[in-house]
């Protein structure tokens, strides 16, 4: 759930309405287990309705991209961010050098995967 983007005022209103209904109608007629299930249903419904959730999916779903390549891709991104932020020529040189090496590594892994699949 993305709690920072949640609409907590609407959740508060919904729970306040349920509280009024609870004190008026429910107390005399229902047992504690039923009251708990009603409260839980209202609370879970409010969270589902007013707090957005995020679906996570993997971007690199390629069979030749293994954990070491993913780690290197993350390092490449960090080097790029550092070079962009600093703007120094040495940072850009480090990024370009690492970029070429990871590009070769990905191409080699892809070729090995194709070779294994084809025969």
C-alpha positions in Angstrom: 0.0 0.0 0.0 1.1 3.6 -0.7 0.1 5.1 2.7 1.6 8.5 1.8 -1.1 8.9 -0.9 -3.9 7.6 1.2 -7.1 9.6 1.8 -7.2 9.4 5.6 -10.0 12.0 6.0 -12.4 9.8 4.1 -11.3 6.8 6.1 -12.0 8.8 9.3 -15.4 9.8 8.0 -16.3 6.2 7.2 -15.2 4.9 10.6 -17.0 7.7 12.3 -20.2 6.7 10.5 -19.6 3.1 11.4 -19.1 4.1 15.0 -22.4 5.9 15.2 -24.1 2.9 13.6 -22.2 0.6 16.0 -23.3 2.5 19.2 -26.9 2.7 18.0 -27.9 -0.4 16.3 -25.3 -3.1 16.9 -24.6 -3.2 20.6 -27.9 -4.7 21.8 -28.5 -7.1 18.9 -25.1 -8.8 18.2 -22.4 -10.7 19.9 -18.8 -9.6 20.1 -17.6 -11.9 17.3 -20.1 -10.5 14.8 -19.2 -6.9 15.9 -15.5 -7.6 15.3 -16.2 -9.1 11.8 -18.3 -6.1 10.9 -15.6 -3.7 12.1 -12.9 -5.6 10.3 -14.9 -5.7 7.1 -15.4 -1.9 7.2 -11.8 -1.2 8.0 -10.4 -3.5 5.3 -12.9 -2.0 2.8 -11.8 1.5 3.7 -8.2 0.7 3.3 -8.8 -1.0 -0.1 -11.0 2.0 -1.2 -9.0 5.0 0.0 -5.4 3.8 0.1 -3.9 3.1 -3.3 -1.8 0.0 -3.8 1.1 -0.6 -6.1 1.5 -3.7 -8.2 5.1 -4.8 -8.4 6.4 -6.6 -11.4 9.8 -7.4 -12.7 11.1 -5.5 -15.6 14.0 -7.7 -16.6 12.2 -11.0 -17.2 14.8 -12.1 -19.8 16.1 -15.6 -19.2 19.7 -14.7 -19.8 19.7 -11.8 -17.3 21.0 -13.4 -14.1 21.6 -11.9 -10.7 25.1 -10.7 -11.5 23.9 -8.9 -14.6 21.1 -7.3 -12.6 23.6 -6.2 -10.0 25.8 -4.7 -12.7 22.8 -2.9 -14.3 22.0 -1.3 -10.9 25.6 -0.3 -10.5 25.5 1.2 -14.0 22.5 3.2 -13.0 24.2 4.5 -9.9 27.2 5.5 -11.9 25.0 7.3 -14.4 23.2 9.2 -11.6 26.5 10.1 -10.0 27.9 11.4 -13.4 24.8 13.3 -14.2 24.7 14.9 -10.7 28.4 15.9 -10.6 28.9 16.6 -14.2 32.6 15.8 -14.0 34.4 14.2 -16.9 36.0 11.5 -14.7 32.5 10.4 -13.5 31.3 10.3 -17.1 34.4 8.3 -18.1 33.8 5.8 -15.3 30.1 5.4 -16.4 31.0 4.9 -20.1 33.7 2.4 -19.3 31.3 0.4 -17.1 28.5 0.8 -19.6 30.6 -0.8 -22.3 31.6 -3.7 -20.1 28.1 -4.5 -19.0 26.9 -4.2 -22.6 29.5 -6.8 -23.6 28.5 -9.0 -20.6 24.8 -8.9 -21.6 25.5 -9.6 -25.3 27.7 -12.6 -24.2 25.0 -13.9 -21.9 22.4 -13.6 -24.7 24.6 -15.4 -27.2 25.2 -18.2 -24.7 21.5 -18.5 -24.1 20.7 -18.7 -27.8 23.5 -21.2 -28.3 22.0 -23.4 -25.4 18.5 -23.1 -26.8 19.3 -23.8 -30.4 21.7 -26.6 -29.8 
